[in-house]
Amino acid sequence: MTTAEGGRLRSAPLKLAIVFGGQSSESGVSCLTAQSVMANVDRERYDVTPVGITADGNWVIEPADWTDIPPGELPHVRPDGEPFAWERLREFDVVFPLLHGPWGEDGTVQGLFEMAGVRYVGAGVLASAVAMDKPFTKALLASVGLPQVPYVTVTPRQWANERERVMDRVQALHLPVFVKPARAGSSSGVAKVERLEDLAPAILAAQAFDPKVLIEAAVTTKREVECGVLQQPDGTAVASVVGEIRTDTSHVFYDFESKYLDGTSTNIVPADIPATVAERVREYSVKAFEAVGGEGFARVDFFLVGDELVVNEINTIPGFTAFSMFPLLWEASGVPYRELIDRLISLAVERPLGLR
């Protein structure tokens, strides 16, 4: 977009809407991500409008500036902001959705953008939906030969009508196991189960986040490593350096509190692993990204046991604060935070509307 100025043409700032918050358990994390992007986006290149979605699903203009949040708490979209009609998104050149979890990262809002003919950053409807649904992700990744831990999926019908069969299938995994909501992130509703009598309460707790539950065999003596994937203008995907998450021994696993609240996890970039293992992580990351039909960007998470890798999950809207793993990985790969934002927006602007 250009405008005349003193007989010369100059580029006018792109109209950018940043959408965040939402109705999932990860809305607070989404707010932190939006706050960081808002503070770092190039205001000479982008005319930015922050759009928050409240816990009730209302769209409002939200400044994304929380200065009064006590330590150990997360911000939220304030419901008293100026109402924003989502139809107004058609006024913008591009939308940057920074929504984590269901009703944002799972293809729902992407479908809204597609129906409205709005360009947006990141994965499309199918890739978003598949990557959010862990059992479907596993099925796709298995189809391209990527290794994973053994698992069982439990639907609401199965839990209500076939509980004994479910228990038998879980016991075949051998305890301990991890019980997870099938379509949630940030370790919300996740529990490690070491005794069979604790399985039913863990499933019920996970169902508070998602009626469909994933149960995985626990991987012991593991390290957690992660890799960023970034699409290039020609459509190819490239992987970043590899990082490692280390969690304080006070936590049984890398849970919500250690990720966002108590500062007990550490991002190590690059990870101290053999070069051959790092290259395999990068190869698997691109393969996983392409398997789900990813676009724009993603973070792929792995468990490393010795030199053996298993894919844990793929995140199509990874945490995006300046201190989150995804930007740190790309900073170490030669792409600073602000440039990373620019690249993702540019990809969205150049991407055609409609089926592709």
For each residue, the residues with C-beta under 8 A, 3 or more apart:
1: 11 12 14 93
2: 9 10 11 12
3: 9 10 12
4: 7 8 9
5: 8 9 10
6:
7: 4
8: 4 5
9: 2 3 4 5
10: 2 3 5
11: 1 2
12: 1 2 3
13: 43 44 45 46 47
14: 1 45 46 47 93 94 345 349
15: 46 47 49 91 92 93 94
16: 41 46 47 48 49 92 93 94 95 96 345
17: 48 49 50 51 89 92 94 95 96
18: 34 37 38 41 48 49 50 51 64 95 96 98
19: 51 52 53 95 96 97 98 99 104 109
20: 30 31 33 34 50 51 52 53 62 64 77 97 98 99
21: 27 30 31 34 52 53 54 55 62 76 77 99
22: 26 27 30 53 99 100 101 103 104
23: 27 53 55 56 57 102 103
24: 27 30 99 100 101 102 103 104 105 184
25: 101 184 186 188 189 209
26: 22 29 30 100 101 184 185 186 188
27: 21 22 23 24 30 31 53 55 76 77 100 101
28: 31 32 73 74 75 76 260
29: 26 32 33 74 100 186 260 319
30: 20 21 22 24 26 27 33 34 98 99 100 101 104
31: 20 21 27 28 34 35 52 64 66 74 75 76 77
32: 28 29 35 36 74 75 260 319 321
33: 20 29 30 36 37 98 100 319 320 321 324
34: 18 20 21 30 31 37 38 50 52 64 98
35: 31 32 38 39 64 65 66 75 321
36: 32 33 39 40 320 321 322 324
37: 18 33 34 40 41 96 98 320 341
38: 18 34 35 41 48 50 64 65
39: 35 36
40: 36 37 322 337 338 341
41: 16 18 37 38 45 46 48 338 341
42: 45 46 338 341 342
43: 13 46 47 48
44: 13
45: 13 14 41 42 342
46: 13 14 15 16 41 42 43 345
47: 13 14 15 16 43
48: 16 17 18 38 41 43
49: 15 16 17 18 61 92
50: 17 18 20 34 38 61 62 63 64
51: 17 18 19 20 59 60 61 62 84
52: 19 20 21 31 34 59 60 61 62 64 77 78 81
53: 19 20 21 22 23 27 57 58 59 60 77 99 104
54: 21 57 58 59 60 76 77 78 79
55: 21 23 27 76 77 79
56: 23 79
57: 23 53 54 103
58: 53 54 79 83
59: 51 52 53 54 83 84 85 86
60: 51 52 53 54 77 78 79 80 81 82 83 84
61: 49 50 51 52 81 82 83 84
62: 20 21 50 51 52 77 78 81
63: 50
64: 18 20 31 34 35 38 50 52
65: 35 38
66: 31 35 69 75
67:
68:
69: 66 73 74 75
70: 73
71:
72: 261 262
73: 28 69 70 261
74: 28 29 31 32 69 260 261
75: 28 31 32 35 66 69
76: 21 27 28 31 54 55
77: 20 21 27 31 52 53 54 55 60 62 81
78: 52 54 60 62 81
79: 54 55 56 58 60
80: 60
81: 52 60 61 62 77 78 84
82: 60 61
83: 58 59 60 61
84: 51 59 60 61 81 88
85: 59 88
86: 59 89 112 116
87: 90 116
88: 84 85 91 92
89: 17 86 92 95 113 116 118
90: 87 116 117 118
91: 15 88
92: 15 16 17 49 88 89 95 118
93: 1 14 15 16 119 349
94: 14 15 16 17 118 119 120 121 345 348 349
95: 16 17 18 19 89 92 113 118 119 120 121 348
96: 16 17 18 19 37 120 121 344 345 348
97: 19 20 104 105 109 110 113 120 121 122 317
98: 18 19 20 30 33 34 37 317 320
99: 19 20 21 22 24 30 53 103 104 105 109 317
100: 22 24 26 27 29 30 33 104 105 185 186 317 319
101: 22 24 25 26 27 30 104 105 106 132 183 184 185 186 188
102: 23 24 105 106 108 132 183 184 210
103: 22 23 24 57 99 106 108 109
104: 19 22 24 30 53 97 99 100 101 108 109 317
105: 24 97 99 100 101 102 128 131 132 185 315 316 317
106: 101 102 103 128 129 132 133 183
107: 110 111 124 125 126 127 128 129 132
108: 102 103 104 111 112
109: 19 97 99 103 104 112 113
110: 97 107 113 114 120 122 123 124 125 128
111: 107 108 114 115 125
112: 86 108 109 115 116
113: 89 95 97 109 110 116 118 119 120
114: 110 111 117 118 124 125 354
115: 111 112
116: 86 87 89 90 112 113
117: 90 114 353
118: 89 90 92 94 95 113 114
119: 93 94 95 113 348 349 351 353
120: 94 95 96 97 110 113 348
121: 94 95 96 97 296 344 345 347 348
122: 97 110 128 295 296 297 316 317 344 348
123: 110 127 128 131 292 293 294 295 296 298 316 317
124: 107 110 114 127 128 293 295 356
125: 107 110 111 114 128 129
126: 107 129 130 292 293
127: 107 123 124 130 131 292 293 294 295 316
128: 105 106 107 110 122 123 124 125 131 132 316 317
129: 106 107 125 126 132 133 136
130: 126 127 133 136 137 140 292 293
131: 105 123 127 128 137 292 294 298 313 314 315 316
132: 101 102 105 106 107 128 129 183 185 316
133: 106 129 130 136 137 182 183 212
134: 137 138 180 182 183 214 313
135: 138 139 151 153 182 212 214
136: 129 130 133 139 140
137: 130 131 133 134 140 141 292 313 314
138: 134 135 141 142 148 151
139: 135 136 142 143
140: 130 136 137 143 144 291 292
141: 137 138 144 146 148 288 291 292 311
142: 138 139 145 146 148
143: 139 140 291
144: 140 141 287 288 291
145: 142
146: 141 142 284 287 288 291 311
147: 308 309 310 311
148: 138 141 142 151 310 311
149: 216 217 219 303 310 312
150: 173 216 217
151: 135 138 148 173 214 215 216 217
152: 166 169 170 173 214 215
153: 135 182 212 213 214 215
154: 158 159 166 203 212 213 214 215
155: 158 159 211 212
156: 159 160 207 211 212
157: 160 161 162
158: 154 155 161 162 163 165 166
159: 154 155 156 162 163 166 203 207 213
160: 156 157 163
161: 157 158
162: 157 158 159 165 166
163: 158 159 160 166 167
164: 167 168
165: 158 162 168 169
166: 152 154 158 159 162 163 169 170
167: 163 164 170 171 196 199
168: 164 165 171 172
169: 152 165 166 172 173
170: 152 166 167 173 177 199 215
171: 167 168 174 175 196
172: 168 169
173: 150 151 152 169 170 177 215 216 217
174: 171 177 217
175: 171 193 194 195 196 218
176: 192 193 194 218
177: 170 173 174 192 193 199 215 216 217 218
178: 190 191 192 193 215 216 218 253
179: 190 191 192 193 199 202 203 205 206 213 214 215
180: 134 184 189 190 206 213 214 215 216
181: 184 188 189 190 206 207 209 210 212 213 214
182: 133 134 135 153 210 212 213 214
183: 101 102 106 132 133 134 210 212
184: 24 25 26 101 102 180 181 188 189 209 210
185: 26 100 101 105 132 188 315
186: 25 26 29 100 101 256 259 260
187: 190 253 254 255 256 259
188: 25 26 101 181 184 185 209 256
189: 25 180 181 184 205 206 208 209 210
190: 178 179 180 181 187 206 253 255
191: 178 179 198 202 205 206
192: 176 177 178 179 218 252 253
193: 175 176 177 178 179 196 198 199 202
194: 175 176 198
195: 175 198 199
196: 167 171 175 193 199
197: 200
198: 191 193 194 195 201 202
199: 167 170 177 179 193 195 196 202 203
200: 197 203 204
201: 198 204 205
202: 179 191 193 198 199 205 206
203: 154 159 179 199 200 206 207 213 215
204: 200 201 207 208
205: 179 189 191 201 202 208
206: 179 180 181 189 190 191 202 203 209 210 213
207: 156 159 181 203 204 210 211 213
208: 189 204 205
209: 25 181 184 188 189 206
210: 102 181 182 183 184 189 206 207 213
211: 155 156 207
212: 133 135 153 154 155 156 181 182 183
213: 153 154 159 179 180 181 182 203 206 207 210
214: 134 135 151 152 153 154 179 180 181 182
215: 151 152 153 154 170 173 177 178 179 180 203
216: 149 150 151 173 177 178 180
217: 149 150 151 173 174 177
218: 175 176 177 178 192
219: 149 222 303 305 310
220: 305
221: 305
222: 219 303 304 305
223: 244 271 273 303 304 305
224: 244 245 247 254 301 302 303 304 312
225: 242 243 244 245 271 273 281 301 302 303 304
226: 242 243 244 245 299 300 301 302 325 326 329
227: 239 240 241 242 243 281 282 284 285 299 300 302 329
228: 239 240 285 297 298 299 300 318 325 326 329 330 333
229: 237 238 239 240 285 286 288 289 294 297 298 299 300
230: 237 238 240 296 297 330 335 340 343
231: 235 236 237 294 295 296 297 347
232: 235 236 237 238
233: 346 347 350
234:
235: 231 232
236: 231 232
237: 229 230 231 232 286 289 290 294
238: 229 230 232 286
239: 227 228 229 281 282 283 285 286
240: 227 228 229 230 282 329 330 332 333
241: 227 269 270 271 278 329 332 333
242: 225 226 227 270 271 273 278 281 282 329
243: 225 226 227 267 268 269 270 271 325 328 329 332
244: 223 224 225 226 267 268 269 271 272 273
245: 224 225 226 254 265 266 267 268 325
246: 265 266 268
247: 224 251 253 254 258 264 265 266
248: 251 258 264 265
249:
250: 264
251: 247 248 254 255 257 258 264 265
252: 192 255
253: 178 187 190 192 247
254: 187 224 245 247 251 258 259 265
255: 187 190 251 252 258 259
256: 186 187 188 259 260 261
257: 251 260 261 262 264
258: 247 248 251 254 255 261 262 264 265
259: 186 187 254 255 256 265
260: 28 29 32 74 186 256 257
261: 72 73 74 256 257 258
262: 72 257 258
263:
264: 247 248 250 251 257 258
265: 245 246 247 248 251 254 258 259
266: 245 246 247
267: 243 244 245 323 325 328
268: 243 244 245 246 271 272
269: 241 243 244 325 328 329 331 332
270: 241 242 243 278 332
271: 223 225 241 242 243 244 268 278
272: 244 268
273: 223 225 242 244 277 278 281 304
274: 277 278 307
275: 278 279
276: 279 280 307
277: 273 274 280 281 304 307 309
278: 241 242 270 271 273 274 275 281 282
279: 275 276 282 283
280: 276 277 283 284 309
281: 225 227 239 242 273 277 278 284 285 302 309
282: 227 239 240 242 278 279 285 286
283: 239 279 280 286 287
284: 146 227 280 281 287 288 300 302 309 311
285: 227 228 229 239 281 282 288 289 300
286: 229 237 238 239 282 283 289 290
287: 144 146 283 284 290 291
288: 141 144 146 229 284 285 291 292 298 300 311 314
289: 229 237 285 286 292 294 298 300 314
290: 237 286 287 293 294
291: 140 141 143 144 146 287 288
292: 123 126 127 130 131 137 140 141 288 289 314 316
293: 123 124 126 127 130 290
294: 123 127 131 229 231 237 289 290 297 298 314 316
295: 122 123 124 127 231 347 351
296: 121 122 123 230 231 316 344 347 348
297: 122 228 229 230 231 294 316 318 326 344
298: 123 131 228 229 288 289 294 314 315 316 318
299: 226 227 228 229 314 315 318 319 325 326 329
300: 226 227 228 229 284 285 288 289 311 313 314 315
301: 224 225 226 311 312 313 314 315
302: 224 225 226 227 281 284 309 310 311 312
303: 149 219 222 223 224 225 309 310 312
304: 222 223 224 225 273 277 307 308 309
305: 219 220 221 222 223 308 310
306:
307: 274 276 277 304
308: 147 304 305
309: 147 277 280 281 284 302 303 304
310: 147 148 149 219 302 303 305
311: 141 146 147 148 284 288 300 301 302 314
312: 149 224 301 302 303
313: 131 134 137 300 301
314: 131 137 288 289 292 294 298 299 300 301 311
315: 105 131 185 298 299 300 301 318
316: 105 122 123 127 128 131 132 292 294 296 297 298
317: 97 98 99 100 104 105 122 123 128 320
318: 228 297 298 299 315 324 325 326
319: 29 32 33 100 299 324 325 326
320: 33 36 37 98 317 324 326 327
321: 32 33 35 36 324 327
322: 36 40 327 337
323: 267 327 328
324: 33 36 318 319 320 321 327 328
325: 226 228 243 245 267 269 299 318 319 328 329
326: 226 228 297 299 318 319 320 329 330
327: 320 321 322 323 324 330 331 337 340
328: 243 267 269 323 324 325 331 332
329: 226 227 228 240 241 242 243 269 299 325 326 332 333
330: 228 230 240 326 327 333 334 335 340
331: 269 327 328 335 336 337 340
332: 240 241 243 269 270 328 329
333: 228 240 241 329 330
334: 330
335: 230 330 331 339 340 343
336: 331 339 340
337: 40 322 327 331 340 341
338: 40 41 42 341 342
339: 335 336 342 343
340: 230 327 330 331 335 336 337 343 344
341: 37 40 41 42 337 338 344 345
342: 42 45 338 339 345 346
343: 230 335 339 340 346 347
344: 96 121 122 296 297 340 341 347 348
345: 14 16 46 94 96 121 341 342 348 349
346: 233 342 343 349 350
347: 121 231 233 295 296 343 344 350 351
348: 94 95 96 119 120 121 122 296 344 345 351
349: 14 93 94 119 345 346
350: 233 346 347
351: 119 295 347 348 356
352: 356
353: 117 119
354: 114
355:
356: 124 351 352
